[in-house]
Amino acid sequence: MRTLLAAAFVFVLGVTSGAARAIAADPNALWTIVHDHCVPNQQQNAKPDPCALVDLDTTPDKGFVVLKDLEGTTQYLLIPTDRITGIESPRLLEPDVPNYFADAWKERGFTEAAAHRKLRREDLSLTVNSTHARSQEQLHIHIDCTRIAVRDAVGRRLGAIGDDWAPFAEKLLGHDYQAMRVVADDLAGIDPFRLLADRVPGARAAMGEQTIGVLGAVFDGRPGFVILTTHTDPATGNRGGAEELQDHSCALARS
């Protein structure tokens, strides 16, 4: 489940299929899209193309872009305008770094628009992959629909999910996850990167092995989130890709 944004880049620029394959193999393709195209176009022409949105937050390296991924119909990526390689970057745990998960949740409307319907909170999720389950060396948070089976499994166990990390009672896509809940309408002041690094033993020292999924949830009528994490495990074939929790065809929008 690796991003196809390099393909999106060459599609927008109209280059040949041979060049598309070459750029798709470039681990810096996402950064090229953001840094060389979306941000300059916004600054110079007030247009985010080829991105869907450029938010510079008054400071270019504190902003983000939203870009449609060619994989699936409803998948968008939130990408920082700062050069951050991925979940393993120490930059994500510095005090002045933006809360990119909070920004990504605010931009879930792009997925809803692509689905052509209003989606329930429980239908939407955000994920970031480990270093072993990605192809790009620029942080990107996947915004998309949740797999129906995952949504239903989390719904069945919702009452057992507590306020700190604990093993989730079912395997998800054949993998063991830990889960915790957050009761809040949005993620302002709640940073999943920090919750992982600060509260899961050993995670801070091996952040590149970790992956995070943030699923919208409702707890007894109160809006919130279920945050899931797992890590790479060669013995079980777990590559640490929480993106597996998402459905890029958004089947639940048609159910």
C-alpha positions in Angstrom: 0.0 0.0 0.0 2.4 2.6 -1.2 1.5 6.1 -2.3 1.1 6.7 -6.0 1.5 10.5 -5.8 4.6 10.4 -8.0 2.2 9.1 -10.7 -0.2 12.0 -9.8 2.7 14.4 -10.4 3.6 13.2 -13.8 -0.1 12.9 -14.7 -0.6 16.6 -13.9 2.5 17.6 -15.9 1.5 15.4 -18.8 4.8 13.5 -19.2 5.1 10.2 -20.9 4.4 6.8 -19.3 8.1 5.9 -19.3 8.9 9.1 -17.4 6.0 8.4 -15.0 7.5 5.0 -14.1 10.9 6.7 -13.5 9.4 9.4 -11.2 7.2 6.9 -9.4 10.4 5.2 -8.2 11.7 8.5 -6.8 11.4 8.6 -3.0 11.5 12.4 -3.2 8.6 12.8 -5.7 6.2 14.0 -3.0 8.6 16.7 -1.8 9.1 17.8 -5.4 5.4 18.2 -5.9 5.0 20.3 -2.7 8.2 22.3 -2.8 8.7 22.9 -6.6 5.1 23.1 -7.7 2.2 23.5 -5.3 3.8 26.1 -2.9 5.3 28.3 -5.6 2.1 28.2 -7.6 0.1 29.3 -4.6 2.6 32.1 -3.8 2.9 33.4 -7.3 -0.5 32.7 -8.8 -2.8 32.1 -5.8 -3.5 28.6 -7.2 -2.6 25.4 -5.4 -2.2 23.3 -8.5 -1.4 20.4 -8.7 -2.5 20.2 -5.1 -6.1 20.6 -4.0 -5.1 23.0 -1.2 -2.0 24.9 0.0 -2.2 26.4 3.6 1.0 28.3 4.4 -0.2 29.4 7.8 1.7 32.7 7.3 5.0 30.8 7.5 5.9 28.6 4.5 7.7 25.9 6.5 4.8 25.6 9.1 2.1 24.9 6.5 0.7 22.0 4.7 -0.8 20.9 1.4 -3.6 18.5 0.5 -3.0 16.4 -2.6 -5.3 13.8 -4.3 -3.6 10.4 -4.5 -4.3 8.5 -7.7 -4.8 5.3 -5.7 -8.5 5.0 -5.1 -11.3 7.5 -5.5 -11.4 9.2 -2.1 -7.8 9.2 -0.8 -6.1 12.5 -0.1 -2.8 13.2 1.5 -1.8 15.9 3.9 1.8 16.8 3.4 3.9 19.4 5.4 5.6 22.2 3.6 8.5 21.6 6.0 11.0 18.9 5.0 10.1 16.1 7.3 10.9 12.6 6.1 8.3 10.6 8.0 7.2 9.3 11.4 10.8 8.7 12.5 11.7 12.4 12.2 12.7 14.0 15.6 11.2 17.2 14.2 7.7 15.8 14.9 8.4 15.8 18.6 9.8 19.3 18.9 7.6 21.8 20.8 7.0 24.2 17.8 6.0 21.6 15.2 2.4 22.0 13.9 -0.2 19.3 14.8 -0.4 17.7 11.3 -3.0 15.1 12.5 -5.3 17.9 13.6 -4.9 19.6 10.3 -5.6 16.4 8.4 -8.8 15.8 10.3 -10.0 19.3 9.5 -9.5 18.6 5.8 -11.5 15.3 5.7 -14.1 17.2 3.7 -12.1 16.4 0.5 -12.7 12.7 1.0 -16.4 13.4 1.6 -16.6 15.4 -1.5 -15.0 12.6 -3.5 -17.4 10.1 -2.0 -20.3 12.4 -3.0 -22.0 12.1 0.3 -21.7 13.1 3.9 -19.9 10.4 5.9 -20.3 9.5 9.5 -17.5 10.3 11.9 -16.9 6.6 12.3 -16.4 6.2 8.5 -13.3 8.4 8.3 -9.7 7.8 9.3 -6.2 9.1 9.1 -3.1 7.0 8.9 0.7 7.3 8.6 2.9 4.3 7.8 6.2 3.1 9.1 9.4 3.5 7.1 9.0 -0.1 5.9 5.5 0.5 4.4 6.0 3.6 2.4 7.8 4.6 -0.7 8.2 8.4 -0.1 10.7 10.2 2.1 8.3 13.1 2.9 5.7 12.8 5.7 2.2 12.3 4.4 -0.9 11.5 6.3 -3.5 9.5 4.4 -7.1 10.8 4.7 -9.7 8.4 3.6 -12.6 6.1 4.4 -12.2 3.3 6.9 -12.6 -0.3 5.8 -16.0 -1.6 6.8 -14.6 -4.6 8.6 -12.3 -2.4 10.6 -15.0 0.1 11.5 -17.3 -2.7 12.6 -14.5 -4.4 14.7 -13.7 -1.1 16.5 -17.4 -0.5 17.0 -17.8 -3.9 18.7 -15.0 -3.2 21.1 -15.6 0.5 21.7 -16.6 0.2 25.3 -13.5 -1.7 26.2 -11.1 0.9 24.8 -9.6 3.0 27.5 -7.8 6.3 27.9 -4.3 4.8 27.6 -2.7 2.3 25.3 -3.8 -1.4 25.7 -3.9 -4.3 23.3 -6.9 -4.2 21.0 -9.1 -7.3 21.5 -9.2 -8.4 17.9 -6.7 -8.7 15.1 -7.1 -6.1 12.4 -6.2 -7.3 8.9 -4.3 -10.2 10.7 -2.2 -7.8 12.8 -2.1 -7.0 16.5 -2.8 -3.4 17.4 -2.8 -1.3 20.5 -5.6 1.1 21.0 -6.6 4.1 23.1 -9.4 6.6 23.0 -9.7 10.3 23.0 -13.0 12.0 23.7 -12.9 15.3 21.8 -14.5 16.8 18.8 -11.2 17.5 17.1 -7.5 16.9 17.6 -6.5 20.3 18.8 -4.0 19.8 21.5 -3.9 16.1 20.9 -0.9 14.9 18.9 -0.9 11.1 18.1 2.9 11.3 17.4 3.5 12.4 21.0 1.0 10.0 22.5 2.9 7.2 20.8 6.4 8.4 21.6 5.6 9.3 25.2 3.3 6.5 26.3 4.2 3.3 24.4 7.4 1.7 25.9 10.2 1.6 23.4 8.4 3.6 20.7 10.4 6.8 21.0 13.6 4.9 20.3 12.2 3.2 17.3 9.6 5.6 15.8 10.5 4.5 12.3 9.1 1.0 13.1 5.8 2.4 14.3 2.6 3.2 12.5 -0.5 5.2 13.5 -4.2 5.0 12.6 -6.7 7.6 13.9 -10.3 6.6 13.5 -13.3 8.8 14.1 -15.6 7.5 16.9 -18.6 8.4 19.0 -18.6 7.4 22.7 -22.1 7.4 24.2 -23.0 10.3 22.1 -19.7 12.2 22.6 -17.4 12.7 19.6 -13.9 11.3 19.8 -11.2 9.1 18.2 -9.8 5.7 18.5 -6.0 5.8 18.0 -4.4 2.6 16.9 -0.7 1.6 16.6 1.3 -1.4 15.7 4.9 -1.9 14.6 6.9 -3.8 12.1 7.4 -7.5 12.8 9.2 -9.6 10.1 8.2 -12.8 11.9 4.5 -12.1 11.2 4.8 -10.2 8.0 3.7 -6.9 9.7 5.3 -4.0 7.8 3.8 -1.4 10.0 1.3 0.0 7.6 -1.8 1.3 9.3 -2.9 2.4 5.8 -4.3 -1.1 5.6 -7.1 0.0 7.9 -8.4 2.3 5.1 -10.5 1.5 2.0 -9.4 3.7 -0.9 -12.5 2.7 -2.9 -14.7 3.8 0.0 -17.1 0.9 -0.2 -19.0 2.1 2.8 -20.1 5.2 0.8 -22.0 2.8 -1.5 -23.4 0.6 1.3 
